[in-house]
Amino acid sequence: MEFSCLGIDFGTSNTLIAGWNEYIQAAELIALPEYSRAIFQEAEVVPIIPSLIHYSPEGRIWIGQQVHQLSQAASRRTLRWMKQYILNRSPIQIRLDDLTVTPIQAAQDFLSTLFTFLQEEQAIHPKKVAFSVPVEAFENYTNWLNTLAEKVHLPETLLIDEPVAAAIGYGIQVKPGTILFIFDFGGGTMHAALVLIEKEAPGKNQPFCRVLGKAGKNIGGMRIDQWLYQELLKRCNLSEDQPAVRQTSNQILAACEKLKENLSQSEKASTGEIVLAGNHSIQPTLCRQEFEEILERNHLFDEISLLFRSVINQAYERGYTREDIQSVLMIGGSALIPSVQKHVQEFFGPIPVHINRPLDAVARGTALYAAGTGILDHIRHDYAIRFYDSKSRQYAFHKIVSSGTPYPTSQPVSRLTVKATHQGQRKLGLAIFQIRNQKEDESLQEHIELIFDPQGSARLMVIPAGQLHQRNYFFVNEQNPTFLTAIPPAEPDTPRFEVAFYVDSQKRLTITARDLQSGVIIMENQPVIRLT
C-alpha cells in the first residue's frame, strides 16, 4: 500500500512507524515482517519494533524482533537504548572485534535498515517523513536526524515534539478551546505538555494546537530497570564489580525489564533462572507492592509531581490554570505501570485520565503532522551568545532567546552590540550556545547512567561534574561559525555592529547586522541555526 507521508516514533525501547493513507484520510500503523512484534492494546494489535541492533561476528546486522528470535537480546554484541545515549551525548563506544560502534552509528544502522526495507520490500516511497523529537532534546539530536535523512535520501523531513504528536494522535473528539495535558513516560524519558486545541487546519479534519507549557526529565523505563538491577543484586548479595555479574549484566538487565513488564500485569513475578559464571544461578521474585516500594524509595512519584507542576506553572504564566485542563493523556510503555496510573489520577483528581492508546499515539500523530497538521509551538531551550568577560577573565553568556518564545517573531527577540577584542580585528565571531533548562534537569536522583564497557558489560557510572556542565551547554554553531566582517578593521572596546535576532517560521534563528561605523546593513534575516 502506498503512503504519502510517514511518521517515525524512534523510541528508546521500541520504534513505531505510521503512514498517512490518502484513500481513507487516516493514519495507519505499518508492520514490518521479521522486524515487528505484535502487542495488544485494548482490542487492536500494535506492531512495535524493539529498538535493538545486533552485530554478528560474521558481519551481519539483525534488528528489532530478529534479535529476540535469535535469542541475542542479552548478547554483548547487541546495542539498546541508542536514543537515550544520543540525547545525553554519552561518549561511550563499544568494541566488537575490530569494529568500534557508537550509539549514533548503531541508531543510523538501525533506522537505515528500516527505511531500506520500507522502500525495497514494501514499495513505500513517501513524499514527506516526520520524526518525533523529545521535548528535552538538544540541537545535536535534531542535527543527527537531519543528517540521517540526507544519508538515506529521504524526501522532505519534518520534526515534531513528541508531546504535541501525542495530542494529535490520540484522536479524541475535541473542539477549539479544548486543553489537554499529555504525560509521556517512555523507555528513556518522561515529559509532559499542556496543549490548546485552537481550530482545525484548513481543509483537513485534523487538530490544530498550540503548546502552553512543556518539560522533561531523563527518567524512564530504563531508569526503573536500573533500580531493579541494583535491588536484585542487593537481594542476592552480589556486587556489579564481581566478574560473574559483569559477564551476565546484560542478561540481568533484560530480566529486570521483563520483570517490570510482568509486574505491570500481575501481582507477583519472577525473573526466571539467571545463570551466572561458575554455574551459580539466581531467580529472584518480586511482588507488585515491593516493586512500588522501590519506585517510592527512588522518588519516582515525587519527580512526576515536580514535572507536572513545572508544566502547569508555565501555562499559568500564559493565563491558563490547572482547572482549565479537560483531559489527561498518558502515553509510553512505562505509563502502563498501575502505581504510575494511580498517582497521575490522584494528582489530577476529577480530570479524566485516558490510557487507551499509550503505545501508538505518537507515531500516529507524527504521521498526521507530516500530512499537514499545523502546530503553533514555541522554543523550548534557552540560547545565549558566549563572550569573554575582561573583568572576571572568564567566558560568560548573554541570553538571546528564552525558552517559551513563540515563533515566528515579527520583532527582534534580542538586540546587542558587538565589539572587537583586539586591535585590527576583521572577523568578529558569534558563538551561540544552547542551554539545557536547569529546572528540567533538577532531580532527587544521583547523576548516574548505565554504560557498557569495551567488553559489552553493563556498569553504573556517576557522571563527573565537568561532563554534566558540557552536557548542559552545547556549542550549536561550532562547525558552522557566524562571523561579522569589519571593513575597515574594528577597534577594541568600540561598538562596531548592532545585531538583531529573530526566529522565522521554520524555527531558525536569523540575524540582521548593521555596521555602526558605515551605517550599512551587512546581513539581513540571515539564518544561523535551527532552534529546538
Helices and strands as residue ranges (DSSP letters): E 5-10, E 14-21, E 26-29, E 37-41, E 44-50, E 53-55, E 61-63, H 65-69, E 78-79, H 82-87, E 94-96, E 99-101, H 103-120, E 128-133, H 139-151, E 156-161, H 162-169, E 179-185, E 190-200, E 207-217, H 221-235, H 243-247, H 249-263, E 268-270, E 274-275, G 277-279, E 281-282, E 285-287, H 288-297, H 300-317, G 322-324, E 327-331, G 333-336, H 338-348, E 353-354, H 361-370, E 375-376, E 382-389, E 394-401, E 414-419, E 425-435, H 438-441, E 448-452, E 458-462, H 465-472, E 473-475, E 482-490, E 495-503, E 508-515, E 521-530
